[in-house]
Amino acid sequence: MSFGSSLSSVDKASMVTVAGSLRCGVSTRAWYAPKVPGCSPSIRSDCPLAGSRVLPRAWALASRLHQTRCRMKLFLIYVRDEDFYNLLPRELGGCEPGADRIKVMAFPPIGIEVLAPVVRQHGHEVVMFDTCHPDMKKPRIAERVVEESPDAVAISFLSTTSYPEAKSMAEAIKLASPDTPIIAGGVFATMNSVNVLNDCPWFDSVGPGEGEELLPDYLDNLSDPGSVIGLVWRRDGEVVVNPPRPLVQDLDQFPFPDRGSLPIDYIESMPLDVPAVLSLDRFCTMQTSRGCPYPCIYCDIPALADGKWRCRSPEHVLAEMQQLNDEGYRSIYLTDDHFLLKRKRIEAICQGIIDRRFEFRWGCEGRVDSVAVDQFPIMGEANCAMLAFGVESGSQKVLDRLKKGQGLDQIEHAVTEAKRHGITTAHGFFLVGSPDETEEEILQSFRFAARLRLDTFGFNRLCAYRGTPLWAEYVKRGIIDDARDWNKWFKCSDIDPTVLPSEIVNNARKKGYLHLFLYRIFWRPLSSFRLLRNFARYMKKSDIAKLLWSPFRKQILFRKPELPARMIKQGLDAPVRSG
């Protein structure tokens, strides 16, 4: 496109001035900053062109051209692991084919919901996709790319398990539109940025870490990726790592998430073997803080945030809650890595909820040792309906091995106080199959869980993910080859000689569940009845039966467990056990 024919002689001189300044390394953006939309920008006195009579007109013209030429269209795609969501059944109000909106049992994609309004704030257009929607799968999204010609596509995905789907999505888009740049983001891409680009030719770049500053910068500099701080990109077949971008410190500066552009209603549910709907109320997630300072060996959150914890102010949090309350949301889950860290902040948020008479209920999660136990009364008064605790084990030896930094007495005290002050549901996360854990210690965890006043439980096998201290330990011990295994994840019982074999872990888990169920039925029949009644409000009797039976059924493996490259090379099917 040519602009020369429409320019006056003064305009042409102005553009020459601007072009010359840019060639000399002088950025007009650096010297001009409009204070109010619609007002003329001021000229800094230290600008090399401050005395030029054509600069103001040049700036106005450049700004006009910038608005015309630099408004980008971005496709923002969240790729899910299909094992972690379900369409709401028709009998519970699920949508008919062709409906404008669908209902999905899943957590909303808070990451892209946060990024979309930030990118729009910088003058760009955003279209969001969530692959849980039947019309937002690879073929249809690729068609939309061809039809609408976005300037860039950003693919966000969470973990190792969703990486293959993200690669497949990028391939489909690239084959349909080879010239459309694709940037990857999310936890897995952050932890493996160089490896992702070396492995997947369909990604052009990776945006590690937080995207609120990086993504608009990337769109503003599509032709100059080397200038984007933090970007990892490909140049002439080689991966280039730009200088790192510092963590965002002021979390109050960004607009509230866009929860309305996706034609999806997310239903509050539990990620169980048989999905259990908790409510049909309007549901969303919210993030009030980021990071966690604790060094648990199985967790990658400290690595993502440099072990730092940052938070939004209570005033900013309450302003977003006001919006959600006014829009009719009646159930909110805080996705903070550790909400229960700062007592005064918790008190301020809860008091604000009470004073403003918000109608929603909410839930959060956190550690028991730093939990603001003295704030449980005001949390209960402020309609906190669920607390999820990272219990992990009923053995102090195992807790110490995991570097959990908490004691059994702290766990029991926190759970007891939560229930005493009116928290409706207390959930406990547990791990089985930890290094050096015995079968008796697994059963000990179940007996401990039975004694606690927990309402729901999750007993998952410990896995090793890249970026965690546990992964680094296994690399050092020669169990994992980091260079070859980076895109894998491992159940510790499948690779670690110090961990019980999978069969023993699973049998111990079945015994433990039986003890847990029988204990709850005979010693806490009322709470057990209330829990089943809550599930029965939204679940068929057959599904409740499947839910209760699921811990005891024989697990059918549809694929062999992943093995480290070292074991595959040696032709091993299982780790060599010591003793």
N, C-alpha and C positions, 0 to 999 in steps of 0.2 A: 504494500500500500504506500502510495506517495502522498506526502503532505505539502510539497513545495508549491504547487499551483495555487493553493488557497492562502498563502502567506504574503503579507505586505513586506515592503523593503525593511521596515523596522523590525518586523517579526523575524525575517530572515537573518538580520544582523544579530538579533537576540539569540536565535537558535545557534548561530555560529559561536557566539560568546559562551553559551551553555556547553556546546559540544567541545569547544576548546578547553573549557575548565575541566570537563570530564576526562579529556585526554591527558590533561596535566595532573590528574589525580585529585581534583577538587570536586567534591560531591555537593551539589546544590542542596540536597536534603540535609547535610550536616550544618549548613549555615542558615537555613530557613526553618521556622517552626510556627505554623499558624496556631494562635492561642484559642481562637474561637472559630467554629465552622462558618465559612462565608466571609471572614475577615481577611484582609491582606496580611501576608506573613511579614514578620519583622526581620530586618537584616542585622546580623551580628556584626559589631564593629571590627572584629578580627577577621572577617571574611576577606580573602584576597581580592574580590571583585566588588567590595563594598562601595567604591566610588563610581562604579559604572552606571551610566544613566539608562542602559538597556537591560540591566540585570533584573529589575522588578518585572518588567514585561516578559523577559525571558522565563523567569520563574513561573509566572502565571500561565504562560503558554506550555511550559514543560509539565506543570501540574495538570493542565487540561489533557495533554497527550498521555500523561501517566494514567489518568483516570480512564481514558479511552482504551489504551493499549494493555494495561496491567491488571485489569479486572479478570481474575482467573476463575475457572470453574473446576471444582474439586469433587471427585467421587470419594467418599469416605466409607469404607467397607469394614464391617466387623465379621470375621470368620470364626465360626463356632465349631467345637467338637460335637458331632451329632449325638453323642451318648449323654449329653448333659442338658438336654431340653426336650420338651414334649408339647405338642399342640394340645390345648385343652379339649377333653372329650366333649362330644355334642351334648351328652346328657347333663353336663355341667355348664352349659351355655356356650360351648364351642361354636365357632363360626361356620356358616354354610359356605360352600364354594362360591367364589366371586364376591364375597363380602368386602366392604371397604376396609374394615379393620379385622384383625385376627387376634386370638387370645393364646398366649404361649406361657407354659410353665417354665420360667427361666428368669434369671437376674437380668435386668436391662443392661445394655452395653454402655456403662457410665463413661468409659474412656472416650468414645466418639461423641457421646452426648455433650461432654465437656468441651471437646475441641471444636465442634461445629460453630457455636456462637463466637468463639474467639477468632476463628478464621473469617467469619462474616464481618466481625468488627474491623478487620483490616481491609475491608472492601471487596472481598471475594465471595463467590457463590459456592454453596455446599449442597450436595445431595448425599443423604445417608442411606446405607443399606445394612441389614442384619440378616445373616444367612439362615436364621431360624424361620424366616418368612418363606412360604412355599414359592413365591414369585421373585425371590432374591437369591436364587441359586446361580451357579457359574454360567450356564448358557444364557440366561436372561440378562445377567449383569453385563456379559460380553456384548450382547446385542445393544444394550443401552449405551455402552461405550461407543459403539459404532454410530448409533443414532444421534447422540448428543455431543460427541467429540469433546470430552472434558480435557482441560489442559494438563491434568495430573490425576493419578489414582493413588490413594493411600489405603493400604491394607493393614488392619490391626488384628492381631491374634495373641492369645494369652500364653500358651504353653507348648511343650514338646508334642503333646498329643494332637494339637490343632495345626502344627507346622505343615504336615503333608497336605492338608486341605488348603492352607494358605498358598503353598507352592502351586497347587493345581489351579487355584483361582487366578494367580498371577500368569500362569501359562495360558489359560483360556483368554484372558484379556489381551495378552501380548500377541497371541496368534491372530486375534480379531483386529487389533489396532497396534501394529508394531512400533509406531512412533510415539505412543502415549507413555510418558514416564511413570514408573510405579515405585513408590516408596513404602517400605515396610516399617511397622512400629509395634510396640507391645513388649511384654516382659521377655519372651523368648528372643525376639529380635534384638532387644537391648543387650541381653547377656551373650549373644552370639553374632554380633553384627558382621564382623569380618568373615566368619564361617558361613553365614547365610549368603553373602554375596559370592563367595567362592563356590558355594554349592548350587545356588539357584540362579541361572542366567536370566530369569524372567524379572527379577528385582533389579532395578537400576540403582537404588540407594536404600539406606537404612537410617531412620531417625531414632537414635537411642535415647532412652530416658523420657523426660516429660516433654510433651509436644506443644504446649501452649505458646512458647516462644519460637521453637524450632520450625514448626510447620508453616506459619505465616512467612518467616524468613526464607524458607525453602521455596514457597510460591513466588515470592518477590524476586528470587534469584535463580529461576529455573535454568537460565542460560549460563549461570556462573556458580555451580555448586561448591566450588572451592572457597567461596566467601561465606558459606553458611556454617556458623560455629556449631560443632557437635556432629555434623553430618558425616556419614560413612558412605562413600560412593565409588563408582567404577570409572577409571579414566584409561583408555587404550588397553583395556583388558586387565589392568592392575587396580587393586583395591586401595583407595586413598582414605586415610583417617584424619579428618580435620581436628583442630584443637577442641578439647572437650568444652561443653557448655555447662556453666555452673548451675546448681540446683536453684529452682525458683524459691525465693524466700518470702515474698509477699503474695500469699494465696488469696488475699482479698481483692486483688486487682482485676480478676477475671469475671466475666458475666456468668450468670447462672446457666446450668446445662439446658440444652434443648431436648425436652422430653416429649414434644408433640409432633415432630416432623415424621417420625417413623409410624406407619399405620399398624402399630402393634400395641396391644394391651398386655402387659406382663403380669402374670398371676403369681401371688405369693405361694411358694411351695417349698418342700424340703427335698434335697437331692438324695433320695433313698432309692433302693433297688426298684421298688414300686412307687412311682411318684405320689406324694401325699400333698394335696392341696390344703394350705392353711387357712386361706380366706379368698373370697371373690371380690373383696374390696379393692378399690383402686390403689395400686401398689407401685412404689418406685424405690430406688436406692439413692444414697446421698453420701458424699465424702466430705468430712470436716477436718481431717488431718491426713498426713502422709508419713510413711516410714515407721520404723521401730528400732530402738537402740539396743535390743537384746540379742545375744549371740547364739541362739539355738542352732544346732549343727545341721538340721534338716531344712532350714528356711532360707530362701534367697532374698527376702525383703531387705535385710540390712545391707546386702551387696548392692541392691538397686538404688538405695537412698544414702549410701555412704554411712550407714549407721545413724543417720540423723532423723529426728522427729520434728516435723513442722506442722503448724496448725493454723486454721482460720480463726479470726476473732469471733467471740460469741455474738457480737452484733451482726456480723456478716452471715453467720450460720442462721440466726433467728430471722433475718430478712428473707433468706431462701425458704425457710420453713413456713414463713407467713405466706409466701407465694404458693407453696405446695398445698397448704391448708385451704387457701382461697380457691384453688383449682380443683378441690374435691378429693385429694389423695388422703386416704384413711389408714394407710400402712406404709411405714418408711423403715428401711433397713440401712444403717450406717455401715458403709464398707471400709471404714478406717482400719488400718492394720492393727491399731491399738488405740481405741477411743478412751479407755479408762486410765489415763496417765496423769492428767493435770486436774487436781481437785477443784480449784477455784474456777477453772474454765467449765467443768461439768456443772458446778453449782449455778453459774451464770446462765448457761444454756437452759438448764432445767427450770430455773426460776422464771426465765423468759417464756418458756412453754406454758407454765402455770398462769402467769400474769396475762398472757394474751389469749388464754383459753383455747388453745389449739385442740382440734377434735381428733387428730390422728394418734395412733399408737406407734411405737417405734422399738427397734432392737439394735443391739450392737455386740461387739465382741472385744475381748481383751484378756490380759494375764491376771492371774489371781494374786500374785505377790505385790503388784503395784496398783491393784485395783483400788479405787476410792471407796472402800467399804463404808466409810462414814457418810458417803453421798448416796447410798442405796435408798434411804428414806425419801429424799427429794426426787430421786430417779423414779421410784415407784409412784409418787404423787404426780409426776410429770408424764405418766402413761407409758413408761418404759415397760414393754410387755415381754421382751426376750433378752436374755444375756447368754452369750456363748463363750464358754471358758476353754482355754487350751490346757486341759488337764494332763493329757498324754499318757500317764502311767500311774498305777497304784503302788509302784515300787520306787523307793527313794534312790536305790542304786541305779535304776534305769533313768530316772530323771536327771541324776548327776551325769550319767554317760551322755545324755542328750544335751547337756549344758543348759538345762531349763532354768536353773537358778531359783527354784521354788520348792517348798516343803509340803508334805502331805497335810500337815495341820493348817497351812495357809489355804490350801484348796478347800478343805472341809469348812473352814470358817467363812470363806467367801461365798460358797454355795448356800450355806445355811442362812447367812445374812441376807442374801438376795431373795430367797424364798420368804424369809420372815418379814420383809418389807414390801411384799406384794408383787414381786416380779412374777408374772404368770408362768413363763417358760424359762427354765434354766437348762441349757444344753451343754454337754461335755464332749470335747474332741479327744479321742484316745488314739494311740499308736500301738500296734503289735508288730513283732518281728524286728525289734531293735537289736543292734550289735550287743552280744554277750547276754542277751535276755534269755532266761530259762523258761520252760513250759510252766513251771510253778509261778513264775513272776507274771506271765500272761494271765493265768487264772486269778492271781492276786489283784490285777487291774480290774477284772470283772467283779470280784467280791468288793473291792473298794467302791466301784461305781454303784453297786447295789445299795451300799450303806449311805451314799450321798443323796441329798434331796434333789437330784437331777430329774428332769421330766423326759428328756430325750438324749440319745447317745449315738456316737459314731465311733466305731472301732475299725480303723483302716490300717492296712499293712504299710510299714515305713518304706518309702521310696527315696532314691537318691536322684537329685536333679542337678544339672550343671549350674554352677554359681553358688552352691551351698558349701559350707565347711565340710559336710559329710562327703560330698563329691571330691573335694580337694584331698581329704584323708584317703579315699579309695585310690586316687591317682598316685599319691605318695606311696601307698602300700603295694602298688603294681596291679591292683584289681581292675582298674579302668584305665584305658588309653585315651587321654583327653583329646588328642588330635584326631582320633578315628571314631570316638564314641560321643562326640559333642552333641549330636542330634538325637541321642537316646535318653531313656530314663529306665531305671532299674529298681525292681523290688529287691530290697536288701537280702531277702531270703533266697533269691535266685543266684546271687553272685558272691556273697560274703561268707567265708568259712566259719566265722564266729557267730553267725545267725542260724537259728534252727531252720531245717528244710521247710519248704512251703507246706507240705502235707501235714507236718507236725503243727505248724502255726495255725493252719486252717482247722485242724481237729481241736486244738486248744480253744480256738475262737468259738467253735460250736458248743463245746462244753461250757464255756464262759457265758454265752448267751442263754443257754438253758438255765444255769444257775441264776442269772440276772432276771429272767422272766419269772421263774418260780418265786424268787424272793419278792419281787414287786407285787405279784398276784396275792401272795399269802400275807405279806407283812405291810404292804401299802396298797390294799385293794381299791380304796377310794380314788387315789391319784391315778392308778392304772385305768380305772373306769372312765375318769374324766378325759384322759388322753385319748382312749379309743372312741369316746363320744365325739371329741373334736374332729378326729379323722372321719368318723361316720357321717358327719355333716356334708362332706364333699366327696366321699369315696364309696364305691359299691362294696357290698359285703365280700364279694369274691376278691376284690383288690386288697381289702384289709386282711383277708386270710393269706393271700400271697405275701403281703408285707410281713406278717408274723412268721410265716414259714421260711422266708427267704434266707435267714442266717443259717438254716439247717439243711438246705437242699444242696445236693452235690453240684459243685461248680463245674460247668462244662467249658473247657478252654477252646475257644475258636482259633486261637493262634498260640504258638509256642512263646514262652517268655523271652524277652529280648536278652541277649547275652553280650557281654563286652567283647571287643575285637580280640583281646588276648585269649579268651576262652574259646572263641570260634576257631582261631588259628590252631589251638591245641586239640581241637576236635572234642571238647568237653561238652556235656549236656548239663552238668551241675557243678557247683564249686567243690573243690577238694576239701573235705571236712577235717578239721583237726580233732584229735582225740578219738 
